[in-house]
Amino acid sequence: KGWKADTRGNLIFRRTARNFNPDCARAGKICIAEVEEIVEPGQLDPDEVHLPGIFVHRLIKGPKYEKRIEKRTVFNPDAENRGLNPARERIIKRAAKEFKDGMYCNLGIGLPTMASNYIPAGVQIEMQSENGLLGFGPYPTDDMVDADIINAGKETVTTIPSSSTFSSSDSFAMIRGAHVDLTVLGALQVAQNGDLANWIIPGKMVKGMGGAMDLVSSGTRVVVTMEHTAKGGAHKLLKSCNLPLTGKGVVDRVITEMGVFDFNDGKMTLIEISDEVSLEELRAATGAEFTVSADLRPMQQ
């Protein structure tokens, strides 16, 4: 799907709707493009064409052009952080301390994205999304929802004055080229040597790994935010992961409601502990072996 085309097949995509579309068109033997508008040659600025007509074989402009929104997400100040228990809020506030002024960051859905609500004063970051958006703002109000402005989690978002949009291949060039400074994401399991499992539980439906494997293997700093244990108290910090891995030895730091762990040279070290738990309680909730830093301090908030 495109936004506008001329009768020679030159295409323009709008906002994040570009994603993998140009790459798929270039790779295919036949490309059929559905667009909102078709104009005569000369009406598109050559510098604004995202996909030259040589790659396009058919154009369709139907009577009804449908734009589906998979996750219509809107900003509601009355519901902001509603239902957020103190443990999860502790994780989010601590994760926000990882942001440094000028960073380019990729934040996973859920707790990582919520940490952006607590960015310290005087710190400005640019958030990067794998689907082709650099620099995005909060969820839109109901009247500002735009189906062509979404993040990698399919949620509707907003742009900011410094935003830019591009194809997914450009986005992954940023990631694989180590231009992203910080990746914050969730996890199902983390091993004491820094192995990460966060994309699938065997037997359960999953759409795909997304950008997680590329992000954690790119050399960016990787911070995991997660609740310390799973339902029923099952360990998530383990001696070794028993779920399919996203990356080996890729985790730099884990932040839970109980504490903060660093990973260096295949070893796990507790560097901060929550005032809400004792060291004995934390050890009992952890299935991994770790050392305690000589400079252990209370968990920052």
Sequence and secondary structure as in RCSB ss.txt:
>XXXX:A:sequence
KGWKADTRGNLIFRRTARNFNPDCARAGKICIAEVEEIVEPGQLDPDEVHLPGIFVHRLIKGPKYEKRIEKRTVF
NPDAENRGLNPARERIIKRAAKEFKDGMYCNLGIGLPTMASNYIPAGVQIEMQSENGLLGFGPYPTDDMVDADII
NAGKETVTTIPSSSTFSSSDSFAMIRGAHVDLTVLGALQVAQNGDLANWIIPGKMVKGMGGAMDLVSSGTRVVVT
MEHTAKGGAHKLLKSCNLPLTGKGVVDRVITEMGVFDFNDGKMTLIEISDEVSLEELRAATGAEFTVSADLRPMQ
Q
>XXXX:A:secstr
  SEEETT  EE  GGGGTTHHHHHHH SS EEE SEEE TTSS GGG SB GGG  EEE  S      SB    
 TTTTTTT  HHHHHHHHHHHTT  TT EEEE TTHHHHGGGG  TT   EEEETTTEEEE S   GGG  TT B
 TTSBB  EEEEEEE  HHHHHHHHHTT   EEEE  SEEETTS EE S  TTS     TTHHHHHTTT EEEEE
  SB GGG BSEESS  S  SBSS   EEE SSEEEEEETTEEEEEEE TTS HHHHHHT BS  EEEEEEEE  
 
